[in-house]
Amino acid sequence: MEKFSKKKFIAKKIVFGAVIITAITFIFMQLWNWLMPVIFGLTTISFLQSLGLLAMSKILFGRGGRPRFKGRGGSRAMMHREKFMQKFKARESKCTEEKEDNNE
């Protein structure tokens, strides 16, 4: 019984993913065909060309909105950022103190 529900869950995820990709591609195509020919004089594109442009932009620019600090090496990057911010705040407070001393 458990295997059947896992298969059903995976099938639902696949169908949902396909619907989302189709909707995003359709919206991208409609926006392109509405704006680009008018603004830049470009030609209209088909659904498959829209899907190809989205895939190419994903390859070139990656990630797709996921937070930068998740995944491999993310905790190390966060640690470096925190150390940098601590040093920055220390320098900032030191400069503020020097300015107050000079004003007196």
C-alpha positions as CSV (number, residue, x, y, z in Angstrom):
1,M,0.0,0.0,0.0
2,E,2.8,2.4,0.9
3,K,4.6,2.0,-2.5
4,F,1.4,2.9,-4.4
5,S,1.0,6.1,-2.5
6,K,4.7,7.1,-3.1
7,K,4.2,6.4,-6.8
8,K,1.1,8.5,-6.8
9,F,2.9,11.3,-5.0
10,I,5.8,11.3,-7.5
11,A,3.3,11.2,-10.4
12,K,1.5,14.2,-9.0
13,K,4.8,16.1,-8.6
14,I,5.8,15.4,-12.2
15,V,2.4,16.5,-13.5
16,F,2.5,19.6,-11.4
17,G,6.0,20.4,-12.6
18,A,5.0,20.0,-16.2
19,V,2.0,22.3,-15.7
20,I,4.1,25.0,-14.0
21,I,6.8,24.8,-16.8
22,T,4.1,25.0,-19.5
23,A,2.4,28.0,-17.8
24,I,5.7,29.9,-17.3
25,T,6.7,29.2,-20.9
26,F,3.3,30.4,-22.2
27,I,3.4,33.6,-20.1
28,F,7.0,34.3,-21.3
29,M,5.9,33.8,-24.9
30,Q,2.9,36.1,-24.5
31,L,5.0,38.8,-22.9
32,W,7.7,38.5,-25.5
33,N,5.2,38.7,-28.4
34,W,3.4,41.6,-26.8
35,L,6.5,43.7,-25.9
36,M,9.6,42.9,-28.0
37,P,8.2,43.5,-31.5
38,V,6.8,46.9,-30.5
39,I,9.8,48.1,-28.4
40,F,12.8,46.6,-30.3
41,G,11.3,45.6,-33.7
42,L,12.0,41.9,-33.0
43,T,9.9,39.0,-34.5
44,T,7.4,37.0,-32.5
45,I,8.4,33.6,-31.1
46,S,6.6,30.2,-30.8
47,F,6.0,28.2,-27.7
48,L,9.0,26.0,-28.3
49,Q,11.3,29.0,-29.0
50,S,10.1,30.4,-25.7
51,L,10.9,27.2,-23.9
52,G,14.3,27.2,-25.5
53,L,15.0,30.8,-24.4
54,L,14.0,30.0,-20.9
55,A,16.2,26.9,-20.8
56,M,19.1,28.8,-22.3
57,S,18.7,31.6,-19.7
58,K,18.6,28.9,-16.9
59,I,21.9,27.5,-18.2
60,L,23.6,30.9,-18.5
61,F,22.3,32.6,-15.4
62,G,21.5,29.5,-13.2
63,R,19.8,29.1,-9.8
64,G,16.4,30.5,-10.7
65,G,15.7,32.5,-7.6
66,R,17.1,30.1,-5.0
67,P,19.0,31.7,-2.1
68,R,22.7,32.0,-2.7
69,F,23.8,30.6,0.6
70,K,22.0,27.2,0.4
71,G,23.7,24.1,-0.8
72,R,27.4,23.3,-1.0
73,G,29.7,25.8,0.7
74,G,26.8,27.9,1.8
75,S,27.6,27.8,5.5
76,R,31.2,28.8,4.8
77,A,30.0,31.8,2.7
78,M,27.7,32.9,5.5
79,M,30.5,32.6,8.1
80,H,32.8,34.8,5.9
81,R,29.9,37.4,5.5
82,E,29.3,37.5,9.2
83,K,33.1,38.0,9.9
84,F,33.2,40.8,7.4
85,M,30.1,42.5,8.9
86,Q,31.7,42.3,12.4
87,K,34.9,43.9,11.2
88,F,32.9,46.6,9.3
89,K,30.8,47.4,12.4
90,A,33.9,47.6,14.5
91,R,35.6,50.0,12.1
92,E,32.4,52.1,11.8
93,S,32.1,52.4,15.6
94,K,35.8,53.4,15.9
95,C,35.4,56.1,13.3
96,T,32.3,57.4,15.1
97,E,34.2,57.6,18.3
98,E,37.1,59.5,16.7
99,K,34.7,62.0,15.2
100,E,33.1,62.6,18.6
101,D,36.5,63.0,20.2
102,N,37.5,65.6,17.5
103,N,34.3,67.5,17.9
104,E,34.9,68.0,21.7
